[in-house]
């Protein structure tokens, strides 16, 4: 998809890369799932003809790979990092610093899924880049766990450049809809301007919930415990926002839904971030469970 309304973000990231030739920089690209973090980084790094760009990613595993993104980089870069990847933290740290000092760019995607060993290495690398050179680019969801936020918050402010891509405006969504030959009237309202939802909605037949959106939402819901899943399902069947007094589950269940990026607080109500996500959850509720939820809402009302 064409990158719209990202000129400022591209300029900040490009400036960080330029500055990193003299003094190390850490570029944090933070935003909700589907906002286009990877697309932004790829578009800028694709123009770096004379610098090596090393990519590593964290994955949504039950048991995360120790140093998963550094292992990806070691396989790609080889050399000293590849030789020491299993020899402990200090050799890996030194090898990664050597790579960055050679004007390399290290991209670590999806830090919100990182294991503890990766978080430690990110903290160590980021705090030493201020006295070195090279650029580390980190992408993470805005609803990352407290441990991730703690690591990012401890990085030296003088070398950190924070980039937070915003949702697309109604005008940008309308442009994409017209280019796809589709009506744009409700597209912005149901997608919230999220580029992933916009792209998938335009690729699906009109009026149909994209399978990719259904799968992505189901993945997030599946990670919730029973109490939090009940909150999400209740909010899916309530028209508009759900008043907090209708929710019988405790605060921890609500917090889990917010941390999963599915719901957000609106004053004294709870609502889905995107109506497409609500539709995906609603579609997955069994008929019997749907009747139970309808009775619960009617009784409360």
C-alpha positions as CSV (number, residue, x, y, z in Angstrom):
1,X,0.0,0.0,0.0
2,X,1.2,3.5,-0.8
3,X,2.6,5.3,2.3
4,X,0.3,8.3,2.9
5,X,0.7,11.0,5.5
6,X,4.1,9.7,6.6
7,X,6.5,12.5,5.4
8,X,7.2,13.7,8.9
9,X,7.9,10.3,10.2
10,X,10.2,9.5,7.3
11,X,12.1,12.7,7.8
12,X,12.7,11.9,11.5
13,X,13.9,8.4,10.8
14,X,16.1,9.6,8.0
15,X,17.6,12.3,10.2
16,X,18.3,9.7,12.9
17,X,20.1,7.5,10.4
18,X,22.2,10.5,9.1
19,X,23.1,11.5,12.7
20,X,24.1,8.0,13.6
21,X,27.1,8.2,11.2
22,X,28.7,10.5,13.8
23,X,26.9,9.6,17.1
24,X,24.8,6.5,17.8
25,X,21.0,6.7,17.6
26,X,18.1,4.6,18.6
27,X,14.9,5.1,16.6
28,X,11.8,3.9,18.4
29,X,8.8,3.4,16.0
30,X,5.9,2.9,18.3
31,X,2.2,2.3,17.4
32,X,-0.7,0.0,17.5
33,X,-0.8,-3.2,15.4
34,X,-1.3,-2.5,11.7
35,X,-0.4,1.2,11.9
36,X,2.5,0.6,9.4
37,X,5.6,0.5,11.5
38,X,7.5,-2.0,9.4
39,X,6.3,-0.4,6.1
40,X,7.8,2.9,7.3
41,X,11.1,1.4,8.3
42,X,11.4,-0.6,5.1
43,X,10.6,2.4,2.9
44,X,13.4,4.5,4.6
45,X,16.1,1.7,4.9
46,X,15.5,0.6,1.3
47,X,17.4,3.8,0.2
48,X,20.5,3.1,2.2
49,X,22.8,1.9,-0.6
50,X,26.1,2.1,1.3
51,X,25.0,0.8,4.7
52,X,24.3,-2.7,5.8
53,X,20.8,-3.1,7.2
54,X,20.5,-6.1,9.5
55,X,17.0,-7.3,10.4
56,X,15.9,-9.4,13.4
57,X,12.4,-10.0,14.8
58,X,10.7,-11.2,18.0
59,X,7.9,-13.7,17.6
60,X,4.6,-14.4,19.4
61,X,5.7,-17.7,20.9
62,X,4.7,-19.3,24.1
63,X,8.4,-19.9,24.8
64,X,10.3,-17.0,23.1
65,X,13.6,-17.8,21.4
66,X,16.5,-16.5,23.6
67,X,18.0,-13.6,21.7
68,X,15.7,-14.4,18.8
69,X,16.3,-11.2,16.8
70,X,20.1,-11.3,17.4
71,X,20.1,-14.9,16.1
72,X,18.3,-13.7,12.9
73,X,21.0,-11.0,12.5
74,X,23.8,-13.5,13.2
75,X,22.5,-15.8,10.5
76,X,22.4,-12.9,8.1
77,X,25.6,-11.1,9.0
78,X,27.8,-14.1,9.9
79,X,31.2,-13.0,11.0
80,X,32.0,-12.4,14.6
81,X,28.3,-12.2,15.7
82,X,27.6,-15.5,14.2
83,X,30.5,-17.1,15.9
84,X,29.6,-15.9,19.4
85,X,25.8,-16.0,19.4
86,X,25.8,-19.0,21.8
87,X,28.6,-17.9,24.0
88,X,26.8,-15.6,26.4
89,X,25.7,-12.0,26.7
90,X,29.0,-10.2,26.8
91,X,30.5,-11.7,23.6
92,X,27.1,-11.0,21.8
93,X,27.0,-7.5,23.1
94,X,30.6,-6.7,21.9
95,X,30.0,-8.3,18.5
96,X,26.8,-6.3,18.0
97,X,28.5,-3.1,19.0
98,X,31.3,-3.8,16.5
99,X,28.7,-4.3,13.7
100,X,27.0,-1.0,14.6
101,X,30.3,0.8,14.8
102,X,30.8,-0.2,11.1
103,X,27.9,2.1,10.3
104,X,25.4,-0.8,10.2
105,X,21.7,-0.4,10.9
106,X,20.2,-2.9,13.3
107,X,16.4,-3.3,13.0
108,X,14.6,-5.2,15.8
109,X,11.0,-5.7,15.0
110,X,8.1,-6.4,17.5
111,X,10.0,-5.8,20.7
112,X,6.7,-6.3,22.6
113,X,7.3,-10.1,22.0
114,X,10.9,-10.1,23.2
115,X,12.3,-12.5,25.7
116,X,14.2,-11.2,28.8
117,X,17.6,-11.8,27.2
118,X,16.7,-9.7,24.2
119,X,15.4,-6.8,26.4
120,X,18.7,-6.9,28.3
121,X,20.7,-6.7,25.1
122,X,18.6,-3.8,23.8
123,X,19.1,-1.9,27.0
124,X,22.9,-2.5,26.9
125,X,23.2,-1.6,23.2
126,X,21.1,1.5,23.5
127,X,22.9,2.8,26.5
128,X,26.3,2.4,24.7
129,X,25.4,3.7,21.3
130,X,25.5,7.3,22.8
131,X,29.3,6.9,22.8
132,X,29.6,5.0,19.6
133,X,28.1,5.1,16.1
134,X,25.5,3.2,14.2
135,X,21.7,3.1,14.4
136,X,19.3,0.7,16.1
137,X,15.7,0.9,14.9
138,X,13.1,-0.7,17.2
139,X,9.5,-1.3,16.4
140,X,7.0,-2.0,19.2
141,X,3.3,-1.8,19.8
142,X,2.1,1.1,22.0
143,X,0.4,-1.4,24.3
144,X,3.7,-3.2,25.1
145,X,4.2,-4.8,28.5
146,X,5.6,-2.8,31.4
147,X,9.0,-4.6,31.1
148,X,9.3,-3.4,27.5
149,X,8.3,0.2,28.4
150,X,10.8,0.2,31.2
151,X,13.7,-0.8,28.9
152,X,12.7,1.8,26.3
153,X,12.2,4.5,28.9
154,X,15.7,3.9,30.3
155,X,17.5,4.6,27.0
156,X,19.5,7.8,26.9
157,X,17.3,10.6,25.8
158,X,20.0,12.4,23.8
159,X,20.3,9.5,21.4
160,X,16.7,8.4,21.2
161,X,14.3,9.5,18.4
162,X,10.7,8.5,19.0
163,X,8.4,8.1,16.0
164,X,4.6,7.4,16.5
165,X,2.8,7.0,13.2
166,X,-0.8,8.2,13.5
167,X,-3.9,6.7,12.0
168,X,-4.7,7.8,8.4
169,X,-7.1,10.7,8.0
170,X,-10.5,10.5,6.3
171,X,-9.0,12.2,3.3
172,X,-6.2,9.6,3.0
173,X,-8.6,6.7,3.4
174,X,-10.9,8.2,0.8
175,X,-8.0,8.5,-1.7
176,X,-7.1,4.8,-1.2
177,X,-10.8,3.9,-1.6
178,X,-11.1,5.8,-4.9
179,X,-7.9,4.3,-6.2
180,X,-9.4,0.9,-5.5
181,X,-12.7,1.9,-7.1
182,X,-14.6,1.6,-3.9
183,X,-16.9,3.8,-1.9
184,X,-15.2,5.6,1.0
185,X,-18.3,6.7,3.0
186,X,-18.0,4.2,6.0
187,X,-14.4,2.9,5.4
188,X,-12.7,5.4,7.7
189,X,-15.2,4.9,10.5
190,X,-15.0,1.1,10.6
191,X,-11.2,1.0,10.2
192,X,-10.3,4.0,12.4
193,X,-7.8,4.9,9.7
194,X,-5.6,1.9,10.6
195,X,-3.6,1.1,7.4
196,X,-3.8,-2.7,7.8
197,X,-7.6,-2.6,8.3
198,X,-8.0,-0.2,5.4
199,X,-5.9,-2.3,3.0
200,X,-7.6,-5.6,4.0
201,X,-11.1,-4.1,3.8
202,X,-10.4,-2.8,0.3
203,X,-9.1,-6.2,-0.8
204,X,-12.2,-8.0,0.4
205,X,-15.5,-8.0,-1.4
206,X,-17.8,-5.1,-0.4
207,X,-19.7,-5.8,2.8
208,X,-17.5,-8.8,3.7
209,X,-15.3,-9.1,6.8
210,X,-11.7,-9.8,5.5
211,X,-10.4,-13.2,6.6
212,X,-7.1,-11.7,7.5
213,X,-8.8,-9.3,10.0
214,X,-10.8,-12.1,11.5
215,X,-7.7,-14.2,12.0
216,X,-5.6,-11.3,13.4
217,X,-8.4,-10.4,15.9
218,X,-9.0,-14.1,16.8
219,X,-5.3,-14.4,17.6
220,X,-5.4,-11.6,20.1
221,X,-8.6,-12.8,21.7
222,X,-7.2,-16.3,22.0
223,X,-4.4,-14.9,24.2
224,X,-6.9,-13.6,26.8
225,X,-8.1,-15.4,29.9
226,X,-11.7,-16.3,30.3
227,X,-12.7,-13.2,32.3
228,X,-11.1,-10.9,29.7
229,X,-12.6,-12.8,26.8
230,X,-16.0,-12.3,28.4
231,X,-15.4,-8.5,28.5
232,X,-14.5,-8.4,24.8
233,X,-17.5,-10.5,23.8
234,X,-19.8,-8.3,25.9
235,X,-18.5,-5.1,24.3
236,X,-18.9,-6.7,20.8
237,X,-22.7,-7.1,21.2
238,X,-23.3,-3.7,22.8
239,X,-24.2,-1.0,20.2
240,X,-21.5,1.7,20.5
241,X,-19.5,2.0,23.7
242,X,-20.2,-0.2,26.7
243,X,-20.7,1.5,30.1
244,X,-18.3,0.2,32.7
245,X,-21.2,-0.5,35.1
246,X,-22.4,-3.2,32.7
247,X,-19.1,-5.1,33.1
248,X,-19.1,-7.5,36.0
249,X,-15.5,-8.6,35.5
250,X,-12.8,-7.0,37.6
251,X,-10.4,-4.2,36.6
252,X,-7.6,-6.7,35.7
253,X,-9.8,-8.3,33.0
254,X,-10.5,-4.9,31.5
255,X,-6.8,-3.9,31.7
256,X,-5.9,-7.1,29.8
257,X,-8.3,-6.2,27.0
258,X,-6.7,-2.7,26.7
259,X,-3.2,-4.1,26.8
260,X,-4.1,-6.5,24.0
261,X,-5.0,-3.5,21.8
262,X,-8.6,-4.5,21.4
263,X,-10.4,-2.0,23.6
264,X,-9.8,1.4,25.0
265,X,-11.4,3.6,27.6
266,X,-13.6,6.5,26.6
267,X,-14.5,8.3,29.8
268,X,-16.8,5.9,31.7
269,X,-17.2,3.6,28.8
270,X,-15.2,0.8,27.0
271,X,-15.1,0.6,23.2
272,X,-13.3,-1.3,20.5
273,X,-10.4,0.6,18.8
274,X,-11.8,-0.3,15.4
275,X,-15.3,-1.4,14.4
276,X,-13.9,-4.1,12.1
277,X,-12.3,-5.7,15.2
278,X,-15.7,-5.6,17.0
279,X,-17.4,-7.2,14.0
280,X,-14.7,-9.9,13.9
281,X,-15.3,-10.7,17.6
282,X,-19.1,-10.6,17.2
283,X,-18.9,-13.0,14.2
284,X,-17.0,-15.5,16.3
285,X,-19.5,-15.7,19.2
286,X,-21.7,-18.8,19.1
287,X,-25.5,-18.4,18.8
288,X,-26.1,-19.7,22.4
289,X,-23.4,-17.5,23.9
290,X,-24.9,-14.5,21.9
291,X,-28.3,-15.1,23.4
292,X,-26.8,-15.1,26.9
293,X,-25.0,-11.9,26.2
294,X,-28.1,-10.2,24.8
295,X,-30.1,-11.2,27.9
296,X,-27.4,-9.8,30.1
297,X,-27.4,-6.5,28.3
298,X,-31.2,-6.2,28.2
299,X,-31.4,-7.1,31.9
300,X,-28.7,-4.4,32.7
301,X,-30.5,-1.8,30.6
